[in-house]
Amino acid sequence: MIKKKYLILGAGPAGLTLANMLLDRGEEDFLLLEKEDVAGGLCRTEYVGSNPVDIGGGHILDVRSQRVCDYMFRFLPKDKWNIFDRDSKIRFQDQFMGSPFESHIWQLPVEDQVRYIKSIAIAGCNLGTPKPEKFVDWIRWKLGDEIAENYMLPYNRKMFTSNLDSLGTYWLEKLPDVSFEDTLMSCLEHRFYGKHPGHARFYYPDREGYGDAFILMQKRLGDKFLGGVRVTSLDVENRVVNEEFTADHIISTIPWTDIEEYKGLEDEYISMIGRLKYSGIQVDYHKQPLPFETKAHWIYYPQECYAFHRILVLFNFSPRSEGYWTETNLERVDMTGSPDIKSGPGADLSYKNIYAYPHNTLDKPEIMAKLLPRMEKSRITGLGRWGEWQHYNSDVVMEKAMDLAQKL
Ligand SMILES: Cc1cc2nc3c(=O)[nH]c(=O)nc-3n(C[C@H](O)[C@H](O)[C@H](O)COP(=O)(O)OP(=O)(O)OC[C@H]3O[C@@H](n4cnc5c(N)ncnc54)[C@H](O)[C@@H]3O)c2cc1C
């Protein structure tokens, strides 16, 4: 049995940051276990020639947290990154309109503008009806039936799950905040009104992919990083992993649902873990140029007849690269691309991520509010996108890992 003070499960941004923070304060008695041979998790990059492919989909570094940016720049220095003002588009009715939809309605024909504005005007939030608890109802309540039917619901069905009825509303601060007044102002003045919740400005490396910074974090850890070890069993009471590793304190960043066998954990918690839902995506890289010109960094595709839901226009944020990536929900990979964009078949690189989106189901807050304290009682801490089952971006999980390192 290998015994350590700390055992960290999963070497994505959360596990890597925690491990590096422990090293910073002189702590050597820990091990980081990872099922892949290399670190990076959803933020990992592979290469086709000199073209980076972020295998977990488009990954950019938000400028918001100076602490996180400084930490990233320790590994990949600041002069190796470019900074961008977000340019995202929606492919809609044979044109590319700006995003978010509700503040770019002015780019549609006038008769459509009238239809959308009328629909928002009678949406529940503008009539003062109570806020619904289900995602689908909330979208109609906030944005009106027209945007719900033509953009938001199809897009979210494509990205997350065909079963949108299972989702709650408690996580919707992730969506842009655009009021009815903002929509009207944008139509009058033909410019964006409202608030982007994230990624309004972002960094992307000049030559490398996003994942290269995480490989450098892994390298600093030396033999404290142990790749090729998939965690399959967890003895909660004794803090034993795979009957081979044990620690005074375990920090888990891996999906609770990926652990096949729990020992010493009461049935009610095992059943809660079974109720946690998630979905996966496939990322496909095509080296060939796009068949149209665009300055957008990425483009959303709400059309349900096309397999993929988003394309990342690689050369618009990685200036020496060519081609584009598509992101497709694993439920939809057998479908075809659009007339002008290929997705899976014929790709120069395809990568399947079984775990991409933790689902914000109606019962998830209650499950996690019980599961995390139960694990904590046995000195097992959940951290990151999967440990906390939250839609956290990488900057958020790195910040949380920094905070946890200070507490440990
Ligand atoms: C399509 C998409 C786009 C995104 N875009 C952005 C973006 O632009 N900017 C941004 O900041 N964030 C973005 N994110 C979010 C970002 O990917 C996550 O915030 C980040 O990867 C979370 O880090 P983590 O360490 O918590 O989890 P992960 O990155 O998922 O790492 C978990 C690690 O655990 C390992 N693991 C899993 N199971 C086991 C097991 N049983 N045993 C051992 N190891 C295991 C995995 O291999 C992985 O290395 C995006 C996510 C997706 C899906």
The ligand as an ORCA input file, in Angstrom:
! r2SCAN-3c Opt
* xyz 0 1
  C     -16.886     22.173    -24.876
  C     -16.266     22.815    -23.669
  C     -15.716     24.073    -23.809
  C     -15.140     24.702    -22.714
  N     -14.583     25.919    -22.895
  C     -13.908     26.499    -21.893
  C     -13.213     27.727    -22.107
  O     -13.218     28.275    -23.193
  N     -12.526     28.267    -21.068
  C     -12.489     27.650    -19.854
  O     -11.829     28.187    -18.947
  N     -13.149     26.500    -19.605
  C     -13.853     25.907    -20.603
  N     -14.504     24.715    -20.385
  C     -14.508     24.142    -19.036
  C     -13.202     23.398    -18.699
  O     -13.051     22.321    -19.568
  C     -13.265     22.900    -17.265
  O     -13.550     23.969    -16.400
  C     -11.980     22.301    -16.755
  O     -11.446     21.355    -17.614
  C     -12.294     21.642    -15.416
  O     -11.129     21.126    -14.868
  P     -11.217     19.908    -13.864
  O      -9.816     19.621    -13.470
  O     -12.201     20.206    -12.813
  O     -11.853     18.714    -14.726
  P     -11.280     17.952    -16.014
  O     -10.571     18.885    -16.914
  O     -12.398     17.175    -16.573
  O     -10.188     16.970    -15.396
  C     -10.553     15.774    -14.740
  C      -9.370     14.817    -14.854
  O      -9.700     13.594    -14.190
  C      -9.297     12.490    -14.987
  N     -10.141     11.331    -14.645
  C     -11.447     11.154    -14.910
  N     -11.883      9.969    -14.434
  C     -10.815      9.399    -13.830
  C     -10.616      8.171    -13.132
  N     -11.618      7.295    -12.927
  N      -9.388      7.900    -12.646
  C      -8.345      8.788    -12.820
  N      -8.479      9.944    -13.479
  C      -9.698     10.263    -13.970
  C      -9.539     12.990    -16.410
  O      -8.787     12.229    -17.350
  C      -9.057     14.441    -16.307
  O      -7.683     14.561    -16.551
  C     -15.121     24.057    -21.447
  C     -15.667     22.790    -21.316
  C     -16.233     22.168    -22.408
  C     -16.827     20.789    -22.271
*
